[in-house]
């Protein structure tokens, strides 16, 4: 079956210890209303919280394992694999890899498990096992747009965020973004993305693992490459729910982790500016990149009250920032610290 099945969309779902959330994720996939077949490649990285049992239970409840069905299984030293078609949504297929040992802890790449599906699909979508889609037409809307607009390579949408049960809405009007906009500051929610698989595969080929191994922020470099290769557009639709977790590296309450994320984001921008920006735009873009980093680092220092770190950073920062600008940004740092102090006293 895997040799003849050709999905139009491949959905990549990497999950670990998301047993409390993963059913909503799987529901979001199963409820997609499409005119085309799509496959959800779900890779559980040897969870220790019973998540694999949750996924197996979901498959048993909603997927067709009858004698006349399209399901099959296989097992290797690395994983147990299940492929099946949804009982009611005939366009929805799951390709589930239940890993036998944690790949992330030993730096083993999980991408080869999805490549057999990704190589056939025209489009690629993403959603981790603690996030979920709330719009049943998410994939259909995005595919329809890319089918009509060959010069676009990536489409993303607005989303909701869930922070400890508090729901906030991210809403921006529809807009086409070019390479420079995405390079400098465009935020793209991973779970809202649909992109052309060919661009993603070219990204993996062109930027070698040895070059992107330090990226840490795994998705931002992909979006920048997509914007280099094609147009990128935000659709106004709110399609997804994103969960904030304080324990994740990007949202940790740890100063060192926050500072590392800011530094890595800056290095990624510098990498793309060096190798992909037009030479005549390099200096202008580099100044914008350095100023953004300077300001972002001071904002992190302000949040954690790291005045000594801020002063040391200001003294040591020599790229494209004048002392007049340094004083301006440091004044913003002081104001931010005063605001935080005021709220602590008043609350």
Secondary structure, 3 states (H helix, E strand, C coil): CCCCCCCCEEEEEEECCCCCCHHHHHHHHHCCCCCCCEEEEEEECCCCCCHHHHHHHHHHHHEECCCCCCCEEEECCCEEEEEEEECCCCCEEEEEEEECCCCHHHCCCCHHHHHHHHCCCCEEEECCCCCEECCCCHHHHHHHHHHHCCCEEEEEEEEEEEECCEEEEECCCCEEECHHHHHHCCCCCHHHCEEEHHHHHHHHHHCCHHHHCCCCCCCHHHHHHHHHHCEEEEEEEEEEEEECCCCCCCCCCCHHHHHHHHHHHHHHHHHHHHHHCCHHHHHHHHHHHHHHHHHHHHHHHHHHCCHHHHHHHHHHCCCCCCHHHHHHHHHHHHHHHHHHHHHHHHC
